Amino acid sequence: MKSHSVGAVGLIQKELFSFRDEEYKAFNKKLVPNVDEKTMIGIRTPVLRSFAKNFFKSYPDKAEAFMKVLPHTYFEENNLHAFFIEQIRDFETCLAKTEAFLPFIDNWETCDLFSPPVFKKHPDAVYERILVWLKSKHCYTVRYAIGCLLSNYLDAEFKTEMLELAASVESDEYYIKMMVAWYFSFALIKQYDAAIPYIQNRRLEPFTHAKAIQKAIESTRIPSKTKVYLKTLK
């Protein structure tokens, strides 16, 4: 099994380097400054996502073997791993693969780019895990949890308690505070009446409060009159 996994990794790495784009690498390394550029191959996200979908469909055993080899060597291997997880249709398997992978995420891009479609079919079960992930000491596990609340729980599955969960996250981590800000900016778009008291009462720490207002004002989905009011709450 070990040799099979190593073989799968070698095969996949060879494929990944065939997609190398030095111009994109130069651009992307500025967006993800905490990732060692020596670990970046330079692959555009649509190219990698397409490869993941086709490879997973054609070689599911190799994709499975690849996901067992952690940590990965390259930044794009982590992103590929995330895209492979999105392809899994069995909920329990997908959830287990997600939880096994979360501790190895080391940057915001990998954290934010995957949201398994099957999670939307099991909102209650995923919400139970979100409550656990929010208590993690790992920065990107917490960020992922808040991102899930943003992506999947601001519409039909929304509960006012979720705003309290996000507002109660205490962290000095920049990438956690930014995700809380993003969450509240979207909450102001989709659940304004429930979210606005958190801004009016300054329930968020100062940096997050300011960023939440900034992102909401930048949105084209916020009415102009609301933007004028939000500016008074900075």
Phi, psi and omega per residue, in radians:
M1 nan -0.691 -3.120
K2 -1.117 -0.790 3.138
S3 -1.132 -0.593 3.106
H4 -1.121 -0.729 3.135
S5 -1.147 -0.774 3.133
V6 -1.077 -0.707 3.107
G7 -1.105 -0.701 3.128
A8 -1.134 -0.717 3.128
V9 -1.103 -0.783 3.133
G10 -1.061 -0.757 3.124
L11 -1.081 -0.797 -3.096
I12 -1.185 -0.721 3.126
Q13 -1.065 -0.699 3.104
K14 -1.055 -0.749 3.116
E15 -1.127 -0.747 -3.100
L16 -1.086 -0.723 -3.128
F17 -1.187 -0.364 3.095
S18 -1.245 -0.283 3.134
F19 -1.709 0.109 -3.008
R20 -1.012 2.337 -3.135
D21 -2.348 1.747 -3.050
E22 -1.107 -0.612 3.131
E23 -1.134 -0.742 3.127
Y24 -1.192 -0.646 3.114
K25 -1.037 -0.793 3.135
A26 -1.047 -0.649 3.119
F27 -1.251 -0.821 -2.999
N28 -1.256 -0.561 -3.109
K29 -1.123 -0.398 3.081
K30 -1.319 -0.472 -3.133
L31 -1.402 -0.448 -3.114
V32 -2.186 1.231 -2.993
P33 -1.163 -0.345 -3.102
N34 -1.513 0.037 3.089
V35 -1.711 2.258 3.110
D36 -1.054 2.103 -3.073
E37 -1.104 -0.331 3.093
K38 -1.187 -0.341 3.125
T39 -1.643 -0.008 -3.126
M40 -1.645 2.240 3.073
I41 -1.508 -0.777 -3.115
G42 1.753 1.301 -3.121
I43 -2.243 2.240 3.125
R44 -1.166 2.456 -3.030
T45 -0.996 -0.789 3.120
P46 -1.048 -0.622 3.113
V47 -1.142 -0.791 -3.119
L48 -1.182 -0.687 3.141
R49 -1.139 -0.717 3.116
S50 -1.129 -0.749 3.107
F51 -1.067 -0.764 -3.126
A52 -1.035 -0.799 -3.117
K53 -1.088 -0.826 -3.098
N54 -1.216 -0.697 -3.116
F55 -1.190 -0.746 -3.125
F56 -1.097 -0.667 3.139
K57 -1.220 -0.686 -3.068
S58 -1.475 -0.599 -3.048
Y59 -2.336 1.113 -3.090
P60 -1.049 -0.575 -3.140
D61 -1.189 -0.650 3.121
K62 -1.251 -0.648 3.080
A63 -1.108 -0.722 3.107
E64 -1.102 -0.765 3.131
A65 -1.105 -0.724 3.117
F66 -1.036 -0.755 -3.087
M67 -1.193 -0.265 3.127
K68 -1.452 -0.233 -3.102
V69 -1.700 1.681 3.122
L70 -2.237 2.482 0.039
P71 -1.368 2.821 3.087
H72 -1.483 2.862 -3.136
T73 -1.497 -0.701 -3.002
Y74 -1.951 2.586 3.089
F75 -0.916 -0.801 -3.114
E76 -1.213 -0.406 3.040
E77 -1.161 -0.662 3.079
N78 -1.121 -0.764 3.126
N79 -1.136 -0.678 3.080
L80 -1.094 -0.749 3.098
H81 -0.975 -0.792 3.128
A82 -1.068 -0.724 3.141
F83 -1.215 -0.587 3.053
F84 -1.092 -0.741 3.129
I85 -1.028 -0.671 3.128
E86 -1.079 -0.436 -3.097
Q87 -1.395 -0.246 -3.077
I88 -1.319 2.192 -3.074
R89 -1.692 -0.345 3.080
D90 -1.406 2.135 -3.008
F91 -1.065 -0.879 -3.072
E92 -1.067 -0.703 3.118
T93 -1.153 -0.765 -3.134
C94 -1.090 -0.759 3.136
L95 -1.120 -0.759 3.138
A96 -1.102 -0.730 3.124
K97 -1.153 -0.649 3.105
T98 -1.122 -0.821 -3.097
E99 -1.178 -0.538 3.098
A100 -1.249 -0.517 -3.070
F101 -1.519 -0.569 -3.041
L102 -0.879 -0.771 -3.109
P103 -1.115 -0.265 -3.091
F104 -1.709 -0.069 3.102
I105 -1.299 2.276 -3.056
D106 -2.226 0.298 3.133
N107 -2.784 2.795 -3.060
W108 -1.176 -0.598 -3.049
E109 -1.158 -0.856 3.106
T110 -1.054 -0.705 -3.117
C111 -1.054 -0.717 -2.965
D112 -1.583 -0.268 -2.958
L113 -1.536 -0.085 3.130
F114 -2.164 2.359 3.112
S115 -2.525 1.659 -3.060
P116 -0.961 2.174 3.124
P117 -0.965 -0.591 -3.091
V118 -1.147 -0.384 3.125
F119 -1.083 -0.581 -3.103
K120 -1.200 -0.319 3.130
K121 -1.514 -0.156 -3.099
H122 -2.357 1.016 -3.037
P123 -1.066 -0.648 -3.102
D124 -1.188 -0.761 -3.129
A125 -1.162 -0.708 3.127
V126 -1.183 -0.676 3.129
Y127 -1.051 -0.677 3.090
E128 -1.048 -0.663 3.122
R129 -1.296 -0.611 3.102
I130 -1.018 -0.715 3.127
L131 -1.054 -0.580 3.098
V132 -1.333 -0.792 -3.105
W133 -1.067 -0.596 -3.132
L134 -1.110 -0.371 -3.130
K135 -1.611 -0.006 -3.104
S136 -1.157 2.669 3.054
K137 -1.584 -0.057 -3.126
H138 -1.588 2.113 -3.042
C139 -0.863 -0.869 -2.990
Y140 -1.424 -0.284 2.993
T141 -1.234 -0.733 3.089
V142 -1.143 -0.766 3.121
R143 -1.058 -0.726 3.134
Y144 -1.084 -0.713 3.141
A145 -1.065 -0.801 3.134
I146 -1.156 -0.659 3.098
G147 -1.089 -0.647 3.081
C148 -1.125 -0.717 3.097
L149 -1.071 -0.671 3.137
L150 -1.171 -0.830 -3.025
S151 -1.288 -0.682 -2.930
N152 -2.046 -0.092 -3.002
Y153 -2.303 0.525 3.068
L154 -1.970 0.122 3.128
D155 -2.081 -2.039 -3.068
A156 -1.092 -0.532 -3.080
E157 -1.583 0.115 -3.070
F158 -1.155 2.414 3.003
K159 -2.323 2.446 -3.089
T160 -1.055 -0.478 3.132
E161 -1.077 -0.401 -3.124
M162 -1.181 -0.591 3.062
L163 -1.078 -0.712 3.131
E164 -1.148 -0.674 3.108
L165 -1.038 -0.833 -3.120
A166 -1.170 -0.719 -3.115
A167 -1.185 -0.447 -3.072
S168 -1.518 -0.084 3.124
V169 -1.156 2.134 3.131
E170 -1.909 2.045 -3.129
S171 -2.819 2.548 3.035
D172 -1.624 -0.039 -3.101
E173 -1.239 2.169 -3.136
Y174 -0.968 -0.776 -3.039
Y175 -1.285 -0.327 3.009
I176 -1.409 -0.792 -3.137
K177 -1.079 -0.661 3.120
M178 -1.153 -0.653 3.127
M179 -1.215 -0.631 3.062
V180 -1.087 -0.714 3.116
A181 -1.101 -0.774 3.095
W182 -1.057 -0.736 -3.130
Y183 -1.027 -0.822 -3.098
F184 -1.255 -0.506 3.076
S185 -1.142 -0.677 3.097
F186 -1.300 -0.587 3.087
A187 -1.107 -0.610 3.098
L188 -1.182 -0.441 3.085
I189 -1.389 -0.797 -2.971
K190 -1.724 -0.484 -3.089
Q191 -2.391 0.994 -2.980
Y192 -0.987 -0.864 -3.054
D193 -1.054 -0.633 3.137
A194 -1.371 -0.551 -3.033
A195 -1.514 -0.581 -3.005
I196 -1.042 -0.590 3.104
P197 -1.028 -0.537 3.137
Y198 -1.175 -0.501 3.087
I199 -1.452 -0.777 3.138
Q200 -1.053 -0.680 -3.088
N201 -1.634 0.114 3.113
R202 0.883 0.893 -3.130
R203 -1.308 -0.322 3.138
L204 -1.625 2.656 3.108
E205 -1.143 2.732 -2.944
P206 -0.870 -0.815 -3.120
F207 -1.089 -0.834 -3.103
T208 -1.154 -0.693 3.088
H209 -1.000 -0.874 -3.106
A210 -1.117 -0.720 -3.120
K211 -1.209 -0.649 3.123
A212 -1.079 -0.770 3.114
I213 -1.142 -0.773 -3.141
Q214 -0.999 -0.852 -3.104
K215 -1.166 -0.615 3.117
A216 -1.172 -0.738 -3.141
I217 -1.143 -0.567 3.138
E218 -1.292 -0.286 -3.096
S219 -1.280 2.473 3.069
T220 -1.439 -0.068 -3.084
R221 -1.697 -0.004 3.096
I222 -1.734 2.217 3.128
P223 -1.035 2.606 -3.102
S224 -1.010 -0.731 -3.135
K225 -1.106 -0.628 3.124
T226 -1.198 -0.662 3.115
K227 -1.098 -0.706 3.107
V228 -1.056 -0.749 3.139
Y229 -1.168 -0.759 -3.124
L230 -1.043 -0.608 3.133
K231 -1.092 -0.499 3.132
T232 -1.307 -0.210 -3.085
L233 -1.758 0.096 -3.089
K234 -1.070 nan nan
